[in-house]
Amino acid sequence: MDNNTLAAVICIGLTVLGILITAVTWQWLKGRTRLHWLGWALLPLAVWFSGLYPLVQDFVTAIWNYAQSTAMTPFIAAGLIIGSLGLLMIIVSHFLPSRPKEKKADKPVPYTPPPAKDSKLTVP
């Protein structure tokens, strides 16, 4: 399998997987969140069509080589933990409601004006 065919399979597979996950969770998602996840699902296909797959492949290879050649020190571990925590916060923030839900009040009581007094106005 050549590199272009592998790129097509990976990108189309990730797009289909993203669309399937969005379709399965459709009933629980709100409109804004649905659009957000559909956008993420279309990105692998956009990378493949635009010809950016070799750059993504080089990026992933560089990360892989870095992980294999770097000795884990406490300083590097702290950086990875902080980065992971930041990424987790970004992902979780998309599931939190943007505005607090308003409490449903009881049925509003219709306004009834006070009873009229039987007073006659006299004009001098």
FIZADREN-50874 format. One line per 2 residues: number of its first residue (from 1); their letters; for each residue x, y, z of N, C-alpha, C. Coordinates in nm, 2 decimals, decimal comma. Layout:
NUM> A> X/Y/Z/X/Y/Z/X/Y/Z  ... $
# end
This chain:
1> MD> 0,08/-0,12/0,00/0,00/0,00/0,00/0,09/0,12/0,00  0,07/0,21/-0,10/0,15/0,33/-0,11/0,10/0,43/-0,01 $
3> NN> 0,18/0,54/0,01/0,16/0,64/0,11/0,03/0,72/0,08  -0,01/0,74/-0,05/-0,13/0,82/-0,08/-0,25/0,74/-0,05 $
5> TL> -0,25/0,61/-0,07/-0,36/0,52/-0,04/-0,38/0,51/0,11  -0,27/0,50/0,18/-0,28/0,50/0,33/-0,34/0,63/0,38 $
7> AA> -0,29/0,74/0,33/-0,35/0,87/0,37/-0,50/0,88/0,34  -0,54/0,83/0,23/-0,69/0,83/0,20/-0,76/0,75/0,30 $
9> VI> -0,71/0,63/0,32/-0,78/0,54/0,42/-0,79/0,60/0,56  -0,68/0,65/0,60/-0,68/0,71/0,74/-0,77/0,83/0,75 $
11> CI> -0,76/0,92/0,65/-0,85/1,05/0,66/-0,99/1,02/0,64  -1,03/0,93/0,55/-1,17/0,90/0,53/-1,22/0,82/0,65 $
13> GL> -1,14/0,73/0,70/-1,18/0,65/0,82/-1,20/0,74/0,94  -1,12/0,84/0,96/-1,14/0,93/1,08/-1,26/1,02/1,06 $
15> TV> -1,28/1,06/0,93/-1,40/1,14/0,90/-1,53/1,06/0,93  -1,53/0,94/0,88/-1,65/0,85/0,89/-1,67/0,82/1,04 $
17> LG> -1,57/0,80/1,12/-1,58/0,77/1,26/-1,63/0,89/1,33  -1,58/1,01/1,30/-1,63/1,13/1,36/-1,78/1,16/1,33 $
19> IL> -1,82/1,13/1,21/-1,96/1,15/1,17/-2,05/1,05/1,24  -2,00/0,92/1,25/-2,08/0,82/1,32/-2,09/0,85/1,47 $
21> IT> -1,99/0,90/1,54/-2,00/0,93/1,68/-2,09/1,05/1,70  -2,09/1,15/1,61/-2,18/1,26/1,62/-2,32/1,21/1,59 $
23> AV> -2,35/1,12/1,50/-2,48/1,07/1,47/-2,54/0,99/1,59  -2,45/0,91/1,65/-2,50/0,84/1,77/-2,53/0,93/1,89 $
25> TW> -2,46/1,03/1,91/-2,48/1,12/2,02/-2,57/1,24/1,98  -2,63/1,24/1,86/-2,71/1,35/1,81/-2,82/1,39/1,90 $
27> QW> -2,89/1,30/1,96/-3,01/1,33/2,04/-2,97/1,40/2,17  -2,85/1,38/2,22/-2,81/1,44/2,35/-2,74/1,57/2,32 $
29> LK> -2,70/1,60/2,20/-2,63/1,73/2,18/-2,72/1,84/2,14  -2,68/1,96/2,17/-2,75/2,08/2,13/-2,70/2,13/2,00 $
31> GR> -2,77/2,22/1,94/-2,73/2,27/1,80/-2,59/2,31/1,79  -2,54/2,40/1,88/-2,40/2,45/1,87/-2,30/2,33/1,88 $
33> TR> -2,33/2,24/1,97/-2,23/2,13/1,99/-2,23/2,03/1,88  -2,35/2,01/1,82/-2,36/1,93/1,70/-2,27/1,99/1,59 $
35> LH> -2,28/2,11/1,57/-2,20/2,18/1,46/-2,06/2,17/1,49  -2,02/2,19/1,62/-1,88/2,18/1,66/-1,82/2,04/1,63 $
37> WL> -1,89/1,94/1,66/-1,84/1,80/1,64/-1,84/1,76/1,49  -1,94/1,81/1,42/-1,93/1,78/1,28/-1,82/1,85/1,21 $
39> GW> -1,79/1,97/1,26/-1,67/2,04/1,21/-1,54/1,97/1,23  -1,53/1,91/1,35/-1,41/1,83/1,39/-1,40/1,71/1,30 $
41> AL> -1,52/1,65/1,27/-1,52/1,53/1,19/-1,48/1,55/1,05  -1,50/1,67/1,00/-1,46/1,70/0,86/-1,32/1,74/0,84 $
43> LP> -1,25/1,77/0,95/-1,11/1,82/0,94/-1,01/1,71/0,87  -1,02/1,58/0,91/-0,93/1,49/0,84/-0,95/1,49/0,69 $
45> LA> -1,07/1,49/0,64/-1,10/1,49/0,50/-1,04/1,62/0,43  -1,05/1,73/0,50/-1,00/1,86/0,45/-0,85/1,85/0,44 $
47> VW> -0,78/1,79/0,54/-0,64/1,77/0,54/-0,59/1,69/0,42  -0,67/1,59/0,39/-0,63/1,50/0,28/-0,66/1,57/0,14 $
49> FS> -0,77/1,64/0,13/-0,80/1,71/0,00/-0,71/1,82/-0,03  -0,67/1,89/0,08/-0,58/2,01/0,06/-0,44/1,97/0,04 $
51> GL> -0,40/1,85/0,06/-0,26/1,81/0,04/-0,17/1,83/0,16  -0,23/1,85/0,27/-0,15/1,88/0,39/-0,11/1,75/0,47 $
53> YP> -0,16/1,64/0,42/-0,13/1,51/0,49/0,02/1,49/0,51  0,11/1,52/0,41/0,25/1,50/0,44/0,31/1,58/0,55 $
55> LV> 0,25/1,70/0,57/0,29/1,79/0,68/0,25/1,73/0,81  0,12/1,68/0,82/0,07/1,61/0,94/0,15/1,49/0,97 $
57> QD> 0,19/1,41/0,86/0,27/1,29/0,88/0,41/1,33/0,94  0,47/1,43/0,89/0,60/1,47/0,94/0,59/1,52/1,09 $
59> FV> 0,48/1,59/1,12/0,46/1,63/1,26/0,44/1,52/1,35  0,36/1,42/1,31/0,34/1,30/1,40/0,47/1,22/1,41 $
61> TA> 0,55/1,21/1,30/0,68/1,14/1,31/0,77/1,21/1,40  0,78/1,35/1,40/0,86/1,42/1,48/0,83/1,41/1,63 $
63> IW> 0,70/1,40/1,66/0,65/1,38/1,80/0,70/1,24/1,84  0,68/1,14/1,76/0,71/1,00/1,79/0,86/0,99/1,81 $
65> NY> 0,95/1,05/1,73/1,09/1,05/1,75/1,13/1,12/1,87  1,07/1,23/1,91/1,10/1,30/2,03/1,07/1,21/2,15 $
67> AQ> 0,95/1,15/2,15/0,91/1,06/2,26/1,01/0,94/2,28  1,06/0,89/2,17/1,15/0,78/2,18/1,29/0,82/2,22 $
69> ST> 1,33/0,94/2,19/1,47/0,97/2,21/1,49/1,06/2,34  1,39/1,10/2,40/1,40/1,19/2,52/1,39/1,10/2,65 $
71> AM> 1,49/1,13/2,74/1,49/1,06/2,87/1,39/1,14/2,95  1,30/1,07/3,02/1,19/1,13/3,10/1,25/1,18/3,23 $
73> TP> 1,25/1,31/3,25/1,29/1,38/3,37/1,17/1,43/3,44  1,18/1,47/3,57/1,07/1,53/3,64/1,02/1,66/3,57 $
75> FI> 1,11/1,74/3,51/1,08/1,86/3,45/0,99/1,83/3,32  1,03/1,73/3,24/0,96/1,70/3,12/0,82/1,64/3,16 $
77> AA> 0,82/1,56/3,26/0,70/1,50/3,31/0,60/1,60/3,35  0,65/1,71/3,42/0,56/1,82/3,47/0,50/1,89/3,35 $
79> GL> 0,59/1,91/3,24/0,54/1,98/3,12/0,43/1,90/3,05  0,45/1,76/3,05/0,35/1,68/2,98/0,22/1,68/3,06 $
81> II> 0,23/1,68/3,20/0,11/1,68/3,28/0,04/1,81/3,27  0,11/1,92/3,27/0,04/2,05/3,25/-0,02/2,06/3,11 $
83> GS> 0,04/2,02/3,01/-0,01/2,02/2,88/-0,14/1,93/2,86  -0,13/1,81/2,92/-0,25/1,72/2,92/-0,36/1,78/3,00 $
85> LG> -0,34/1,84/3,11/-0,44/1,91/3,19/-0,51/2,02/3,11  -0,43/2,10/3,04/-0,48/2,21/2,96/-0,57/2,15/2,85 $
87> LL> -0,52/2,05/2,78/-0,60/1,99/2,67/-0,73/1,93/2,73  -0,72/1,87/2,84/-0,84/1,81/2,91/-0,94/1,92/2,94 $
89> MI> -0,90/2,03/2,99/-0,98/2,15/3,02/-1,05/2,20/2,90  -0,98/2,21/2,79/-1,04/2,26/2,66/-1,15/2,16/2,62 $
91> IV> -1,12/2,03/2,62/-1,22/1,94/2,58/-1,34/1,94/2,67  -1,32/1,94/2,80/-1,43/1,93/2,89/-1,52/2,06/2,89 $
93> SH> -1,45/2,17/2,86/-1,53/2,30/2,85/-1,63/2,30/2,74  -1,62/2,22/2,64/-1,72/2,21/2,53/-1,85/2,14/2,58 $
95> FL> -1,84/2,06/2,69/-1,95/1,99/2,74/-2,03/2,06/2,85  -1,97/2,17/2,90/-2,03/2,25/3,00/-2,13/2,35/2,94 $
97> PS> -2,24/2,37/3,01/-2,34/2,47/2,95/-2,28/2,61/2,95  -2,31/2,68/2,85/-2,26/2,82/2,84/-2,33/2,91/2,93 $
99> RP> -2,46/2,89/2,95/-2,54/2,97/3,04/-2,61/2,88/3,14  -2,62/2,93/3,27/-2,70/2,84/3,36/-2,84/2,83/3,32 $
101> KE> -2,90/2,72/3,34/-3,04/2,70/3,31/-3,13/2,78/3,40  -3,23/2,84/3,34/-3,32/2,92/3,42/-3,42/2,83/3,49 $
103> KK> -3,45/2,86/3,61/-3,55/2,77/3,68/-3,69/2,81/3,63  -3,76/2,71/3,61/-3,90/2,73/3,56/-3,98/2,77/3,68 $
105> AD> -4,04/2,89/3,67/-4,13/2,94/3,78/-4,26/2,87/3,77  -4,34/2,88/3,88/-4,48/2,84/3,87/-4,55/2,92/3,77 $
107> KP> -4,67/2,88/3,74/-4,75/2,96/3,65/-4,76/3,10/3,70  -4,74/3,20/3,62/-4,76/3,34/3,67/-4,90/3,37/3,70 $
109> VP> -4,92/3,44/3,81/-5,05/3,48/3,85/-5,09/3,60/3,77  -5,21/3,60/3,70/-5,25/3,71/3,62/-5,28/3,83/3,72 $
111> YT> -5,25/3,95/3,66/-5,27/4,07/3,74/-5,42/4,10/3,75  -5,47/4,13/3,87/-5,60/4,17/3,89/-5,60/4,31/3,96 $
113> PP> -5,66/4,41/3,90/-5,65/4,54/3,96/-5,73/4,55/4,09  -5,70/4,64/4,18/-5,77/4,65/4,30/-5,91/4,70/4,27 $
115> PA> -6,00/4,66/4,36/-6,14/4,70/4,34/-6,15/4,86/4,34  -6,24/4,91/4,25/-6,26/5,05/4,24/-6,34/5,10/4,36 $
117> KD> -6,31/5,22/4,40/-6,39/5,28/4,51/-6,50/5,36/4,45  -6,61/5,37/4,52/-6,73/5,45/4,47/-6,71/5,59/4,52 $
119> SK> -6,62/5,66/4,47/-6,61/5,80/4,51/-6,63/5,89/4,39  -6,70/5,99/4,41/-6,73/6,08/4,29/-6,64/6,20/4,30 $
121> LT> -6,58/6,23/4,19/-6,49/6,35/4,19/-6,58/6,47/4,16  -6,55/6,57/4,23/-6,62/6,70/4,20/-6,52/6,80/4,15 $
123> VP> -6,56/6,86/4,05/-6,48/6,96/3,99/-6,53/7,10/4,03  -6,44/7,18/4,09/-6,49/7,31/4,14/-6,52/7,41/4,03 $
# end
